[in-house]
Amino acid sequence: MTQNGQNLETDERLMDDPIINFPYLFDAQSEQNAPITRTEILEVNGAVINLLTLRLKGRRFRPQAGDAMRLGYIRALIQALQSYNETLKTSELDELEQKIQCLERR
């Protein structure tokens, strides 16, 4: 079925697909509240970059129905990753500071 030259089946399928698929982060067998590591943050960022690169590398950019919503969620994801990474960095620095103080007492 088409409307204005677009394939509605494809658009509906794209809207139902996850924005980015991270099975290792959201695996039912993994611990639900386990902290995300810096490596996982880098993997997520890499997946976002790959998604955007694939979307933009064609000869012509053709906007799709869900682009604005998808970009909104990507922005929210990136903001959350930046905040989480900053918190992770701060906690790692605090741990290093405690270790240094412990070594200095010896």
Secondary structure, DSSP 8 states (H G I E B T S, - for coil): -EETTEEHHHHHHHHHS-SS--TTTS-TTS-TT----HHHHHHHHHHHHHHHHHHH-SSS----TTHHHHHHHHHHHHHHHHHHHHHHHHHHHHHHHHHHHHHHH-
